[in-house]
Amino acid sequence: MIIGIFLIVLGITQYIPFHYSALIGVGFYFAIKLYVEKRRKSIENSVGDGICMECGSKIIQTKCPNCDYSKE
């Protein structure tokens, strides 16, 4: 990720001064880090205790709502 942002900064440097392009690169870095962290939290919240290996649904209170309740 750092190398990609560095290449973007080098490409932007042709059109604007280096210190502005470096600030844009730092902004990109922190924006991407923030997006990835929020996305990871979103996935973590949607998964909960885990995912059922048979049907793929979210496990609630150590039981699959589709598989465990249909067997009872």
N, C-alpha and C positions, 0 to 999 in steps of 0.2 A: 504494500500500500504506500509506503514511504517513497519507494522508487517511482511509482506512478505519479504521485503528487509532485515529486521533484521534476519529472519530465514535463508535467503541465506548467510548472513554474518557469522552466527554461523556455517553453514555447510561448508563454505569455510575455516573457522578458523582451521579445522582439518588438512588442507594441507599446508596452508601458515600462516605467523604470523598475529596476530589480527590487527595491524595497517594497513597492506596492504589490508586485507579483509574489514576493515572499509572504506578505501579509495574507494575500488571497490563498496561498498554499497552506498556511497555518490554519486559516478558516476552514478550508476544505477538510483538513485532517480532523479537526475537532467536530465538525459537522458529521462526518462519516462515523467517528467514534460514538457520538451521541445517538445517531440513527441505529447503529448496530446494537448498542446497549438497550435501547427501548424495544427493538425488535426481539432481542433475546428474552427480555422480561415478559413481553407479550406471549411468546411461545411457551415460556415457563409457566405462566398463569393458565394458559389454555390446556396444557397437558395435565396439570394437577399432580396426582400421585403416580401417574404413568399411563401407558397405553396398553390396551389388551392385545395380546399377541395373536388371538384368533380373529377378532372382528375389527380391531383398530380403533375402538371407541375409548373415551376417557374413563379411567378407573376412578370410582368415587367410593370412599370409605373401604378400601381394599377389595372391592367387588366391581365386576363389570356389569353395567346396567343391562346389557343385551344378553350376555352369555350366562352369567350366574343366576339371574332371576328366572330365566326360561327353564333351567334345570330343576328348579325347586317345585 
